[in-house]
Amino acid sequence: MKTPFHHLFHPRDKPQNRVGSAFSFLFGSTTAGMTVNERTAMQTTAVYACARILSEAIAGLPLHVYRHRMDGGKERFPQHPLYSLLHNEPNPEMTSFVFRETLMSHLLLWGNAYAQIIRNGRGQPVALYPLLPSKMDVSRAPNGQLLYTYYRDTDESGLKPKGGYITLRRDEVLHIPGLGFDGLVGYSPIAMAKNAIGMALATEEYGARFFANGANPGGVLEHPGVIKDVQRVKDSWNAAYQGSGNAHRVAVLEEGMKFQAIGIPPEQAQFLETRKFQIDEIARIFRVPPHMVGDLEKSSFSNIEQQSLEFVKYTLDPWVVRWEQSLCQALLLPSEKNELFIRFNLDGLLRGDYASRMTGYATGRQNGWLSANDIRELEDMNRIPVADGGDLYLINGNMTKLADAGAFAGTASPAPQPSQRSNKEEPNEKQGFLELGKG
């Protein structure tokens, strides 16, 4: 008897990165006449900057394995084998930073990130190795299960014959898909925005050729008579005046010859404005604030911090959630998913300036939901010993419940005089703060 899984996913429903045709987004030239793919796009400074910013941000975040406590809280679980794999080194050749930076760059450029999972006899991951998305093909087996086919170059294969491909099961691959049409395979942001990136490449090439030509547009040499050897005159002119090294040299024209410049000067073609707009356009594709790629025109001391916080909330956070859920789905065993989970720590990026942090800590300390050691851990400082009160939670002694407000005003007996009080009756309020739970 077939399960509902087989009815929902027929083998012909292959995951794909297509739009109603047999051709992928990854191929074809742009309207600006430039060929754009994942590698040529990185030659654009704005694309390189955005990819580097997001990749390094994800790679630099603390990544931990947590487990649920019986009291409803959570705690780090460094004893789990997966903890060292994600936090320290996923394989003997890479650190955790380099591994996550590599996968995040694949995700930004190709729309998918893949890594091979090496497991031990108990099914626990013991190593993770990145796989190039350009060599990966995702398909379905006849039973409906996902299959990952990786095509290897001749120097990658240790088998005979050299090259060929290897097929991996779903549990052997960590797959982090980006935004896609079918929810299984993401499409390339570079391919979707190839016209914008192609225009940026075209303006860069135009500028490079302009300065290679001595920062002058092309022109025509006019001669009143008939030139017998046109090519010789042309070559002689180019040898003497073409190139940035020959700029501003004095030209000597003989026999009534004249030079007539043609072409559109850069200022008329709005060359600089076009290049500047394409930087904003590419930053918009990756949702990176322009000031982080060097465009400070709309940034100031009053809004730069707010823009940085918005970068964490609206740009990094969706990527973080995508990473966390993919890691939990692929790396945790079915028996562990109810007890363990994997989380990035964004607290360091969300911290404000020093004065704002101290004000927030003081509020938490005075209202009893932060101890001295909680604050010191957030500031990466050593803990105060428990015997010295480092874990105490204090509240302001002047505060009381609303129901008790004015209770002493209706008492018939006068308050005892100070001389009638014993030392044991001295109220804790004189200390200014009460230890939480002992008031």
C-alpha positions in Angstrom: 0.0 0.0 0.0 1.3 3.4 -1.0 1.7 6.1 1.6 0.3 9.6 1.0 3.8 10.7 0.3 3.8 8.9 -3.1 0.5 10.5 -4.1 1.7 14.0 -3.3 5.1 13.8 -5.0 5.2 12.0 -8.3 8.7 11.1 -9.7 8.1 13.5 -12.7 7.9 16.4 -10.3 11.6 17.1 -10.3 12.9 20.0 -8.3 14.1 22.6 -10.8 15.4 26.1 -11.2 13.4 26.9 -14.3 10.5 29.1 -15.5 8.3 27.1 -17.8 11.0 26.3 -20.3 14.0 24.0 -20.7 16.5 26.8 -20.2 17.8 27.9 -16.9 18.1 31.5 -15.8 21.8 31.0 -15.5 22.5 31.4 -19.2 22.1 34.2 -21.8 23.4 37.6 -22.2 21.9 40.8 -20.8 20.3 43.7 -22.5 23.5 45.7 -21.8 25.4 43.1 -23.9 27.3 41.6 -21.0 27.4 38.0 -20.1 26.5 37.6 -16.4 27.0 34.5 -14.3 28.0 33.8 -10.8 31.7 34.3 -11.4 31.6 37.4 -13.7 29.1 39.0 -11.2 31.8 38.9 -8.5 33.9 41.2 -10.7 31.5 44.0 -9.8 32.6 45.6 -6.6 29.1 46.1 -5.3 28.2 42.3 -5.7 31.5 41.3 -4.2 31.0 43.7 -1.2 27.4 42.5 -0.6 28.4 38.8 -0.8 31.4 39.4 1.5 29.4 41.4 4.1 26.6 38.8 4.4 28.9 35.8 4.2 31.2 37.1 6.9 28.3 38.2 9.1 26.8 34.7 9.1 30.2 33.1 9.5 31.1 35.3 12.5 28.0 34.7 14.6 28.3 32.3 17.5 26.6 29.0 16.6 25.7 26.6 19.4 23.7 23.4 20.1 21.1 23.8 22.9 18.9 21.4 24.7 15.6 22.1 26.5 15.6 22.0 30.3 12.9 20.4 32.4 11.9 23.8 33.9 11.2 25.2 30.4 14.5 27.0 29.9 17.4 26.1 27.6 21.1 25.5 28.0 24.1 24.9 25.8 25.0 21.3 25.2 28.8 21.3 24.4 29.0 17.5 25.2 27.0 16.7 22.0 29.3 15.7 19.1 27.5 18.1 16.8 28.5 21.1 19.0 32.2 20.9 18.1 31.4 20.2 14.5 29.4 23.5 14.1 31.3 25.6 16.6 34.9 24.7 15.9 35.6 22.8 12.7 33.2 20.9 10.5 36.1 19.0 8.8 39.9 18.7 9.4 40.5 21.2 6.5 38.2 24.0 7.5 37.3 26.1 10.5 33.7 26.8 11.2 34.1 30.4 10.0 35.5 29.4 6.6 32.9 26.6 6.2 29.9 28.9 6.9 31.4 31.7 4.8 31.8 29.4 1.8 28.3 28.0 2.1 26.8 31.5 2.5 28.6 32.8 -0.6 27.2 29.8 -2.5 23.7 30.6 -1.2 24.0 34.3 -2.3 25.4 33.6 -5.7 23.7 30.3 -6.8 20.7 30.4 -4.5 21.6 27.0 -3.0 24.2 25.8 -0.6 25.2 22.1 -0.4 27.5 20.1 1.9 28.1 16.4 2.1 27.4 14.9 5.5 29.8 12.1 6.7 28.1 10.0 9.4 29.4 7.3 11.8 27.8 3.9 12.4 25.2 5.4 14.8 24.1 7.9 12.1 25.6 11.0 13.9 27.4 13.6 11.6 31.2 13.5 12.1 32.2 15.8 9.2 30.7 18.3 6.7 32.3 19.1 3.3 31.0 21.9 1.0 29.9 21.0 -2.5 29.8 23.4 -5.5 26.1 24.2 -6.5 27.2 24.4 -10.1 28.0 20.7 -10.1 24.8 19.6 -8.2 21.6 18.3 -9.8 18.6 17.5 -7.6 16.1 14.9 -8.8 13.7 12.3 -7.5 14.0 8.5 -7.2 11.1 6.3 -8.5 9.9 6.1 -4.9 9.7 9.9 -4.6 12.7 10.4 -2.4 15.1 13.3 -3.3 18.4 12.4 -4.8 21.5 14.6 -5.2 23.7 13.9 -8.1 27.2 15.6 -7.9 29.3 15.7 -11.0 33.0 15.5 -10.3 36.0 16.7 -12.3 38.7 14.2 -13.2 41.0 15.6 -10.5 38.3 15.2 -7.8 37.6 11.6 -8.4 39.8 8.9 -6.8 37.9 6.2 -8.7 38.5 4.6 -12.1 37.5 5.8 -14.6 38.2 9.3 -13.5 35.4 11.9 -13.3 31.8 10.8 -13.5 29.2 11.5 -10.8 28.1 10.3 -7.4 24.6 10.1 -6.2 23.8 11.0 -2.6 20.7 10.4 -0.5 18.8 13.1 1.2 20.3 12.2 4.6 23.8 12.6 3.1 23.4 16.2 2.1 23.0 19.4 4.0 21.0 21.5 1.6 20.1 25.2 2.4 17.8 26.5 -0.4 17.2 30.1 -1.1 14.0 31.6 -2.5 12.7 29.3 -5.2 9.7 28.3 -7.2 9.0 24.9 -5.7 10.4 25.3 -2.2 13.0 22.6 -2.9 15.6 24.3 -5.0 16.4 28.0 -4.9 17.0 30.2 -7.9 20.1 32.3 -8.3 19.8 36.0 -7.3 22.5 36.8 -9.8 20.5 35.2 -12.6 17.3 37.0 -11.6 19.0 40.4 -11.5 21.4 39.8 -14.4 20.3 42.9 -16.3 21.1 45.2 -13.3 24.4 43.5 -12.8 25.1 43.5 -16.5 24.6 47.2 -16.7 27.1 47.7 -13.8 29.6 45.6 -15.7 29.0 47.5 -18.9 29.6 50.9 -17.2 32.8 49.6 -15.6 34.0 48.3 -19.0 33.1 51.6 -20.7 35.0 53.6 -18.1 38.1 51.3 -18.4 38.1 51.7 -22.2 37.6 55.4 -21.9 40.7 55.9 -19.7 42.6 53.3 -21.8 42.0 55.6 -24.7 43.6 58.5 -23.0 40.4 59.8 -21.4 39.3 61.0 -24.8 36.4 59.9 -27.0 37.1 58.5 -30.4 37.4 60.8 -33.4 38.0 61.2 -37.1 41.1 62.4 -38.9 40.0 64.7 -41.8 42.4 65.2 -44.7 41.6 67.7 -47.6 43.2 65.3 -50.1 43.4 61.6 -50.7 45.4 59.5 -48.3 47.3 56.7 -50.0 48.1 54.6 -46.9 45.1 55.0 -44.5 46.3 52.2 -42.2 49.7 53.7 -41.8 48.3 57.0 -40.7 45.9 55.4 -38.3 48.5 53.2 -36.7 50.9 56.2 -36.4 48.2 58.3 -34.7 47.3 55.5 -32.2 50.9 54.8 -31.4 51.5 58.4 -30.5 48.3 59.4 -28.8 46.3 56.4 -27.7 46.4 55.2 -24.1 46.4 56.9 -20.7 50.1 57.2 -20.8 49.9 59.4 -23.9 47.1 61.7 -22.6 47.5 65.4 -23.0 50.3 65.1 -25.5 50.5 67.8 -28.2 49.3 66.6 -31.6 51.0 67.9 -34.7 48.8 67.7 -37.8 50.3 68.2 -41.3 48.9 68.9 -44.8 45.7 70.5 -43.5 44.7 67.4 -41.6 42.1 68.0 -38.8 40.9 65.9 -35.8 37.2 65.8 -35.2 36.1 64.2 -31.9 33.0 61.9 -32.0 31.2 59.9 -29.4 29.3 60.8 -26.3 31.4 62.3 -23.4 30.9 60.5 -20.1 29.2 63.5 -18.5 26.6 63.5 -21.3 26.0 59.8 -20.9 25.6 60.3 -17.1 28.4 57.9 -16.6 29.0 58.6 -13.0 25.3 58.8 -12.1 24.7 55.4 -13.7 27.5 53.8 -11.8 26.3 55.2 -8.6 22.7 54.1 -9.2 23.9 50.6 -10.0 25.6 50.3 -6.6 22.2 51.1 -4.9 20.5 48.7 -7.3 22.8 45.8 -6.4 22.6 46.7 -2.7 18.8 46.5 -3.0 19.0 43.0 -4.5 20.8 41.7 -1.4 19.0 44.0 1.0 22.3 45.5 2.3 22.2 49.1 3.5 24.1 51.3 1.1 26.4 52.7 3.8 27.8 49.2 4.3 29.1 49.1 0.7 30.6 52.5 0.9 27.7 54.8 -0.1 27.4 57.3 2.7 25.3 59.9 0.9 22.2 59.3 2.9 23.8 58.3 6.1 24.6 60.4 9.1 25.6 60.1 12.8 22.0 60.1 13.8 20.7 57.3 11.6 23.8 55.1 10.9 23.2 53.0 14.1 19.5 52.5 13.3 20.4 51.4 9.8 22.8 48.8 11.2 20.1 47.5 13.6 17.7 47.2 10.6 20.3 45.3 8.7 20.4 42.7 11.5 16.6 42.5 11.9 15.5 42.6 8.2 18.5 41.2 6.4 20.4 38.9 8.6 17.6 37.4 10.6 15.8 35.7 7.7 19.0 34.2 6.6 19.7 33.0 10.2 16.3 31.3 10.4 16.9 29.6 7.1 20.2 28.3 8.3 19.0 27.2 11.7 16.0 25.2 10.3 18.1 23.6 7.6 20.8 22.6 10.1 18.2 21.1 12.5 16.4 19.2 9.7 19.6 17.7 8.2 21.9 17.2 11.2 19.8 16.3 14.2 18.6 12.7 14.5 14.9 12.1 14.6 15.1 11.1 18.2 16.9 14.3 19.1 14.7 16.9 17.4 12.3 17.2 20.3 15.1 17.8 22.8 17.8 19.6 20.9 18.0 22.6 18.6 20.6 24.8 16.9 20.8 28.5 17.2 22.9 31.5 16.2 23.5 34.2 18.7 22.6 37.7 17.4 23.0 39.5 20.7 26.4 40.9 19.9 25.1 42.6 16.7 22.1 44.0 18.4 24.0 45.8 21.1 23.9 49.6 21.1 26.6 52.0 22.1 28.3 51.8 25.6 26.0 54.4 27.3 22.8 52.7 26.0 24.0 49.3 27.1 24.8 50.5 30.6 21.4 52.1 30.9 19.7 48.9 29.9 21.8 46.8 32.3 21.0 49.2 35.1 17.2 48.9 34.4 17.5 45.1 34.3 19.6 45.0 37.5 17.2 47.3 39.5 14.1 45.4 38.4 15.4 41.9 39.3 15.7 40.2 35.9 19.5 40.6 35.5 22.2 39.6 38.0 25.7 40.9 38.1 27.0 37.7 36.4 24.3 37.9 33.7 25.6 41.4 32.8 29.2 40.4 32.9 28.6 37.5 30.6 26.9 39.8 28.1 30.0 42.0 28.3 32.4 39.0 27.9 33.8 39.5 31.4 34.6 36.9 34.0 31.9 35.9 36.5 31.8 37.0 40.1 32.0 34.1 42.6 28.6 33.0 43.9 29.8 33.6 47.5 30.3 37.3 46.6 26.8 37.7 45.4 27.4 37.4 41.7 24.2 35.5 41.0 21.9 37.5 43.3 18.8 39.1 41.7 17.8 42.3 43.5 14.8 44.6 43.4 14.4 48.2 44.6 13.3 48.1 48.2 10.9 51.1 47.8 8.6 49.2 45.5 5.5 47.3 46.9 2.4 45.6 45.5 -0.5 47.8 44.4 -2.8 46.0 46.8 -0.6 47.0 49.7 -0.4 50.6 48.9 -1.6 52.8 51.8 -2.1 49.7 54.1 -0.2 51.3 57.0 -2.3 54.5 56.8 -5.4 52.7 58.3 -3.7 50.9 61.2 -5.1 51.9 64.7 -1.9 51.3 66.7 0.8 53.9 66.3 4.0 52.8 64.7 6.7 51.8 67.3 9.3 54.3 68.2 12.8 53.8 67.0 14.0 53.1 70.5 11.5 50.3 70.9 12.7 48.4 67.9 15.2 45.6 68.3 18.1 44.9 65.9 16.3 41.9 64.5 13.3 44.1 63.4 15.5 46.5 61.4 13.9 46.5 57.9 15.8 45.5 54.9 14.6 48.7 53.1 17.5 50.6 54.7 19.9 48.7 52.5 18.2 50.2 49.4 17.6 46.9 47.6 16.0 43.6 48.6 17.3 40.2 47.6 14.6 38.7 45.3 12.7 36.0 47.1 13.8 37.2 50.6 11.9 40.4 50.9 
